[in-house]
Amino acid sequence: MHELGQSVWLDNINDGLIQSGELARLIAEGSVYGVTSNPTIFKNAIAGDQFTYPTEIARLANMGKSPAEIFDELAFRDISRTADLLADTFRRGSGRDGFVSLEVAPALSGDTAATVAEAKRLWKLVQRPNLFVKVPGTPQGIPAIEELIADGVSINVTLIFSRPQYTAVAAAYRRGIERRIKAGLPLDALHSVASVFVSRLDTSVDKELETRAAAAPDAAARERYLTLRGAAAVANALDIWEEYRSQFFGAVFGPLRSKGARPQWVLWASTGTKNPAYSDIKYVEELAGPDSINTMPRETLDAYLDHGSPSGNRLDPRLDTARKTRHALADAGISIEEHSKKLLDDGVGAFARSFDEMMAVIRERSAALAHRR
């Protein structure tokens, strides 16, 4: 994959992965070139009652730390150690490798000013050049992206589901770069990726296709719907890929690139296969291509290392096929844009619930310790 020009990142982080040396091994053998986290990943790690989290929560609570301060300490520990493990990859890389991501609290996604303030706080807390602060690509997140890029904060824009949403994200990145150039500020330490969520779209669209098939008047109509299952996510990703190439590898970005600006790399996220009827590496093999990143959950990474085989650039040669698929979906009454808007709302909500559940675990464990004292 790396020879093809695509970086593989791991979509997981926990203390056990770090302490055991497993993450260091994956990095050293060239299986992983970056790491992403999100509130659900942190919730699963901290609430799992394993590794060193219970001991650390108790230690920090004994010091009088609040639940919010305890989470900061735990996140800082895991993120900073991961950043340090990736430091050599970052130094050797082309500006696309060696990063770890930490997300702003999802509850802030509807507040531009609060998102900017929290992203700056996390940037200063971790103090690593290979950190990405994750900002959701919500309507309120778009101006935050511009502001943070202008201020020199490297950003991973997350929860992107559609071409119009992606286009707005790319434009915000360019505006931030332009503001830095106008202010005479350096660009050499500034990086960004745009995380396009993939498999969730198939899950959502497939349900509608099956509902429409069940209500179809005849077998031919049913088959028309059912043959489109599993096609929407990749077709949509290729639509975004086409826009990405236009935004950053042509005349639009040329003047900024000539002044030292880097492209905002496209990152394929949510690439674990959710439907067992599909290949367990469907969204890895079908989205292989240059100038891109694929962040994978551990199960998908292991599956790819076991039986995956990159077969060249699967992106540019399939743009026409993807376009036909999108037309077929539209003819079948499927609106990718409507699904994308709902998935954005659902994604923000799911991450917010995970964050709240994680904080509840920290509060409960802190309170239990205080009760025993």
Beta strands, then each sheet from edge to edge (+ up, - down):
strand 1: 6-10
strand 2: 100-103
strand 3: 131-136
strand 4: 155-160
strand 5: 192-197
strand 6: 265-269
strand 7: 292-296
sheet 1: 1+ 7+ 6+ 5+ 4+ 3+ 2+
end
